[in-house]
Amino acid sequence: MLVHEKIRLARQAKGWTQEDVADKLEMSINGYGDIERGDSDIKLSKLERIAGLFNISLAELIGLNEKTIFNQAGTKNKNIQNYCAFGSCTPEYLQLKSEFEKEHLLNGEKNNEIALLKEVIDLLKQKVSS
């Protein structure tokens, strides 16, 4: 993933608009938009400010370490967790988390029902054999 894509996702993970980030970085909205689109070269000092704004290391932002911010080679849930690694989750994440928890509960209920039905089957087998 390219640096400008990570910056955009980091902003979205915080729930901030481009205008919010531009204000925090004391730059124009168009200038910040150019960064997110990859239309401008970013000075190292600006990258450091952006990384600091999102509470991540510069190495994570530019992908110099083995464990980058967004691990694309993972499960769906792992990617969602990485998406929220910036400290605040988006409404989309919270909705997905809620749906996952519902599915988990439904699977638990299904497993309990299967176990109960197996017990009934065993009881019926015992009655038939006696």
Backbone hydrogen bonds, N-H to C=O, Kabsch-Sander energy under -0.5 kcal/mol:
donor,donor_aa,acceptor,acceptor_aa,energy
6,K,2,L,-2.0
7,I,3,V,-2.5
8,R,4,H,-1.9
9,L,5,E,-2.5
10,A,6,K,-2.6
11,R,7,I,-2.3
12,Q,8,R,-2.5
13,A,9,L,-2.5
14,K,10,A,-1.4
15,G,11,R,-0.7
15,G,12,Q,-0.7
16,W,11,R,-2.1
21,V,17,T,-1.9
22,A,18,Q,-2.8
23,D,19,E,-2.5
24,K,20,D,-2.2
25,L,21,V,-2.3
26,E,23,D,-1.0
27,M,22,A,-2.6
32,Y,28,S,-2.3
33,G,29,I,-2.9
34,D,30,N,-2.2
35,I,31,G,-1.3
36,E,32,Y,-2.1
37,R,33,G,-2.0
38,G,34,D,-0.7
38,G,35,I,-0.9
39,D,34,D,-2.7
40,S,34,D,-0.7
47,L,43,K,-2.2
48,E,44,L,-2.4
49,R,45,S,-1.8
50,I,46,K,-2.5
51,A,47,L,-2.8
52,G,48,E,-2.3
53,L,49,R,-2.2
54,F,50,I,-1.7
55,N,52,G,-1.1
56,I,51,A,-2.5
61,L,57,S,-2.2
62,I,58,L,-2.5
63,G,59,A,-0.9
64,L,59,A,-2.4
65,N,59,A,-0.7
68,T,66,E,-1.0
69,I,60,E,-0.8
71,N,69,I,-0.7
72,Q,70,F,-1.0
74,G,72,Q,-0.6
79,N,75,T,-2.3
80,I,76,K,-1.9
81,Q,77,N,-2.4
82,N,78,K,-2.4
83,Y,79,N,-2.2
84,C,80,I,-1.3
85,A,82,N,-1.6
87,G,84,C,-1.8
94,L,90,T,-2.2
95,Q,91,P,-2.4
96,L,92,E,-2.5
97,K,93,Y,-2.9
98,S,94,L,-2.2
99,E,95,Q,-2.5
100,F,96,L,-2.5
101,E,97,K,-2.4
102,K,98,S,-2.2
103,E,99,E,-2.5
104,H,100,F,-2.4
105,L,101,E,-2.2
106,L,102,K,-2.7
107,N,103,E,-2.6
108,G,104,H,-2.0
109,E,105,L,-2.5
110,K,106,L,-2.7
111,N,107,N,-2.6
112,N,108,G,-2.2
113,E,109,E,-2.5
114,I,110,K,-2.5
115,A,111,N,-2.3
116,L,112,N,-2.3
117,L,113,E,-2.5
118,K,114,I,-2.2
119,E,115,A,-1.8
120,V,116,L,-2.2
121,I,117,L,-2.5
122,D,118,K,-2.5
123,L,119,E,-2.5
124,L,120,V,-2.6
125,K,121,I,-2.5
126,Q,122,D,-2.2
127,K,123,L,-2.1
128,V,124,L,-2.3
129,S,125,K,-2.3
130,S,126,Q,-1.2
